[in-house]
Amino acid sequence: QVQLVESGGGLVQPGGSLRLSCAASGNIFSLSVMGWYRQTPGQQRELVATMTNVEVTNYADSVKGRFTISRDNPKNTVYLQMNGLKPEDTAVYYCYARDVLWMGGVPDESDYWGQGTPVTVSS
């Protein structure tokens, strides 16, 4: 099992910045992907940004140019720097990780989620 603990959410004014952090711990094999999703009431959870263990990134179109994802692989930690925040960025942000165990050349993948950290963008 892998545990994900997020931090860094809060209240910020439009145009402001926040930095989210997520540290993974537990019985980790290889975190092939780490990233962030977000969810608002009544809506499906949506991708914000992900990064592979070889630093390939994927961003939602709505955050490109404003948010930056990064990883510290030795620390099993992923970060999300959010600049130019807008009211529509208000959501609960969830950390995500995919852990992979290779057995005889076949990947055994497990997905994990953090408990979520709220981000509110409001004046």
C-alpha positions as CSV (number, residue, x, y, z in Angstrom):
1,Q,0.0,0.0,0.0
2,V,1.0,3.6,-0.7
3,Q,-0.1,6.6,1.2
4,L,-0.3,10.1,-0.3
5,V,-0.4,13.1,1.9
6,E,-1.2,16.5,0.3
7,S,-0.5,20.0,1.7
8,G,-0.6,23.6,0.5
9,G,-4.2,24.3,-0.3
10,G,-6.1,27.3,1.0
11,L,-7.8,30.6,0.2
12,V,-6.2,32.9,-2.4
13,Q,-7.3,36.0,-4.3
14,P,-7.7,35.9,-8.1
15,G,-4.3,36.3,-9.7
16,G,-2.6,34.8,-6.7
17,S,-0.4,31.7,-6.4
18,L,-0.3,28.5,-4.4
19,R,2.0,25.6,-4.3
20,L,0.6,22.1,-3.6
21,S,2.8,19.3,-2.3
22,C,2.2,15.6,-2.1
23,A,4.4,13.1,-0.4
24,A,4.1,9.3,-1.1
25,S,5.1,6.8,1.6
26,G,4.6,3.1,2.3
27,N,5.5,0.0,0.3
28,I,6.5,1.8,-2.9
29,F,7.9,-0.2,-5.9
30,S,8.1,2.4,-8.7
31,L,5.9,5.5,-9.0
32,S,5.6,5.6,-12.8
33,V,3.1,8.5,-12.7
34,M,2.4,11.2,-10.1
35,G,0.0,14.1,-10.5
36,W,-3.0,16.1,-9.6
37,Y,-6.7,16.0,-10.3
38,R,-9.4,18.2,-9.1
39,Q,-13.2,18.0,-8.4
40,T,-16.0,20.4,-7.7
41,P,-19.4,19.5,-6.3
42,G,-21.5,17.6,-8.8
43,Q,-18.7,17.3,-11.3
44,Q,-16.4,14.4,-12.3
45,R,-12.9,14.4,-11.1
46,E,-10.7,15.9,-13.9
47,L,-7.1,15.9,-14.8
48,V,-5.0,18.9,-13.9
49,A,-1.4,17.7,-14.5
50,T,0.6,14.5,-14.4
51,M,4.3,13.7,-14.7
52,T,6.0,10.4,-15.4
53,N,9.2,9.2,-13.7
54,V,11.1,10.3,-16.8
55,E,9.5,13.8,-16.6
56,V,7.0,13.5,-19.4
57,T,4.2,15.9,-18.5
58,N,0.5,16.2,-19.4
59,Y,-1.6,19.3,-18.6
60,A,-5.2,20.2,-18.9
61,D,-5.7,22.9,-21.5
62,S,-7.3,25.1,-18.9
63,V,-4.1,25.3,-16.8
64,K,-1.4,25.4,-19.5
65,G,0.9,28.3,-19.0
66,R,-0.3,28.9,-15.4
67,F,0.4,25.7,-13.5
68,T,3.7,23.8,-13.4
69,I,4.1,20.3,-12.1
70,S,7.4,18.9,-10.8
71,R,8.7,15.9,-9.0
72,D,11.4,15.0,-6.6
73,N,11.9,11.3,-7.3
74,P,14.2,10.4,-4.4
75,K,11.7,12.0,-2.0
76,N,8.7,10.5,-3.8
77,T,7.1,13.9,-3.9
78,V,5.2,15.8,-6.5
79,Y,4.5,19.5,-6.5
80,L,2.0,21.8,-8.3
81,Q,2.9,25.4,-8.7
82,M,-0.3,27.3,-9.5
83,N,0.1,30.9,-10.7
84,G,-2.5,33.3,-12.1
85,L,-5.3,31.5,-10.2
86,K,-8.9,32.1,-11.3
87,P,-12.2,31.6,-9.5
88,E,-12.9,28.6,-11.8
89,D,-9.8,26.9,-10.3
90,T,-11.7,26.5,-7.1
91,A,-11.9,22.8,-6.3
92,V,-10.6,20.0,-4.1
93,Y,-7.3,19.0,-5.5
94,Y,-6.3,15.3,-5.3
95,C,-2.9,13.8,-5.5
96,Y,-2.6,10.7,-7.7
97,A,0.1,8.1,-8.0
98,R,0.5,4.9,-10.1
99,D,2.8,2.3,-8.5
100,V,4.2,-0.4,-10.7
101,L,5.7,-3.7,-9.8
102,W,7.3,-5.6,-12.7
103,M,6.9,-9.3,-12.5
104,G,8.5,-11.4,-15.3
105,G,8.2,-8.5,-17.7
106,V,4.6,-7.8,-16.9
107,P,3.6,-4.6,-15.1
108,D,1.3,-4.9,-12.0
109,E,-0.1,-1.4,-11.6
110,S,-1.9,0.1,-8.6
111,D,-3.5,3.5,-8.5
112,Y,-3.6,5.6,-5.3
113,W,-5.3,8.8,-4.3
114,G,-4.8,11.3,-1.5
115,Q,-7.6,12.6,0.6
116,G,-7.7,16.0,-1.2
117,T,-6.8,19.5,-0.3
118,P,-9.2,22.4,-0.9
119,V,-8.3,25.4,-3.0
120,T,-10.5,28.4,-3.0
121,V,-9.9,31.4,-5.3
122,S,-12.1,34.3,-4.3
123,S,-11.8,38.0,-3.5
